[in-house]
Amino acid sequence: MRKEVSSEDQAAQSIHLLSRHAHVLLILVKDPMVTIREISFVLDVTERTVLRILNQLEEQGFLRIERRGRNNSYRVLLDAESSSRFEKGCTVRDVVGLVKSQEHINEEPVEGI
């Protein structure tokens, strides 16, 4: 007998092709003044997780965090390269470009495929 899978279970089992770090960078490219709370809501993670990711990204040279009054502003360093052996030479600009290029692809099915 097959067990019914709820939409919540499906969401928990979904596969993400990009890491949460990449997701945070993509959000920051779109809105450098976004709040930690807003990022946590979009990614469905805790604010503490977002803060940890932001600190890691800053430490690794992917972004600069600048204090603007009571808020932070984030400057993504688009030419920063990944140090991962799988992503060697890949920059933040490459990832942003890949994702942005996908936004323009027609989602209608292609005949013959």
N, C-alpha and C positions, 0 to 999 in steps of 0.2 A: 504494500500500500504506500502510495506517495504522499509525503507530508506537504501540506499547504505552506507556502513561503509567503510571509507578510511583506508588504512594501518596506517596512522598517528593516526586516532581515535582509531584503535585497539591497537596500542602501548600505547596510553594514558590510555586505559581501562585495560591493562594487570594487572594481579595479581602477586605480588611477594611474594613468601613464606618466604623469608628472608628480613630483614630490610636493609635499606641503610647502617646502621652501620655495619651489618654483611658483606655486600658486600665490604665495605671499608677494613675491616679486612682481607677478603679473598684475595683482591688485594695486600695488604701489605705483606701477607705471601708469595705470589709468587714473589714479587719484593719490597724489603724494601727501595730501592732508587727511587721508582716511584715518579713523581712530582704531585703536586696538580692539575696542568693543565691536566695531563694524566688521573688522577682519574676522574676528572670532565667530561672529554670527554667520558670515558668508561661508566660512570653512567648516562650521559646526564643530569647533574645538574650543577649549577654554582660553580665556584671556592670558592665562599663565603660559599656555603652549605658544600662543602668538608672540608673547614677549620673549620667550626662549628662542624662537625661530628668528625674530628680529635681531636679537643680540648675536646669534650665531652668524647671521648674514653680514652684520656689521664687522664682526671679528674677522671673517674670511674675506672682507674687502668687496662685498657685493653691493653695499649701500652705505650711505652716511645718514645718521639721524641728527637732525638739527632741532633744537628747542625754539619754538615760536610762541612766546608768551606762555599760556597754559597748555598749549598743544605741541605736538611734534610734527615736523615735516620730514619726509623721507626722500632722499635723492638716490635713485637706483643708478649704479655705475654700470652702464650698458656694455662697456668694453671689458668688464671683469671676466676672467676665464675660470672655468671649472677646474678643480684639481683632481677630480675623479679620473681614474684610469679609463673609464668607459666614455667619458665626455671630454677627454683631453682636447684642448684647443677650442672648445665650444664656449661661446660668450653668452652673456645674458641677452645681448642684442639678437643672437641667433635664435634663442628660445622664444623671445617676444615676437620676432619675425615669423617664426613657424606658426605660432598660435594665431597671430593676426592674419596670416595668409589663409588660414582655415576658416576665418569668419566670412570670407568672400566666396567660399565654395557653395555652389547651388546644392541644396539638400534633396532635390528631387531625384528619384531613381534614374539611373542611366540605362537606356535600353540595351539589351544584349549582355548585361552583367547579372 
